Amino acid sequence: MLTTTVRLDRDLMARVTLHAERLGIAKAALIRDATFAYVIGIETNDRLLREQVSDVLSQHAARLDRIEQFLARRGR
């Protein structure tokens, strides 16, 4: 495991301390777990966004195919 330094202002550190004590865990554990949850959230949102964009593009491609087929039939 790697080690890093996190700089927090007094207010945020007080909030971290409060929640860590309330949960009965070390401040470092709270910061580590919060960072992990944040990163997982970003990755999940990115994945969902890619899926949604892919779905929209597929729908538009299907519509375009139907329009092209319609125009091809009319041009005969």
N, C-alpha and C positions, 0 to 999 in steps of 0.2 A: 504494500500500500504506500502511496506517495503522501507527503506532507506539504501543506501550503499555509500561508498566512492570510487571514481575512481581516480586513479593517472595517470596523463598524462604528458608527457614531454612538454617543452615550445612550440616546433614546432607543435605538434599535437593539443595542446590547442589553439594555434593561429588559426589553420585551423578550429577547432570546432567553435571558436568564429566568424570567418569570415563567415562560412556557416550559422550559427544560425542567425547572423545579416542579411545576405542576404535573408534568408527565413522569417525573422521577428518572430522568435520563441526563447524561452529561450534555453540556452546551455544545461540545464538539459533535456529539452524536446527532443532536437536533440540526445543527448546521449541515452536517454531511447528509442526513436523510432528506432535509429540505432541498438541498442541491440536487440530489438524485431524483427526487420527485419532480423538480422543475425541469430537469433535462429530459426525463421520460415524457413529461407533458409536451415539451417542444417536439420531440420525435413523433409522438402520437398525433399531434396536430398536423405536422408535416405530412405524415402518412395519410391521414384522413383527407387533407387538402388535395394531395396527389390523386387519391381515389375519386374524389368528387370531380376534379377537373377531367380525369380520364372518362368518367361516366358522361359528362356533358359533351366532351369531344366525340364520344361514340354515338351519342344521340344525334348530334349535328351531322356526323358522317352518314348515318343511316338516312336522315332526311335528305341530304344532298344526293345520295344514291337514288332515292325514290324520285326526286325532281329530275335527275339526269335520265332515268328510265322513262319517265313521263314525256320528257322533251324528245327523246329518241323515238318513241312510238308515234308522236305527232309529226315528226319529220319524215316519216316513211312515205 
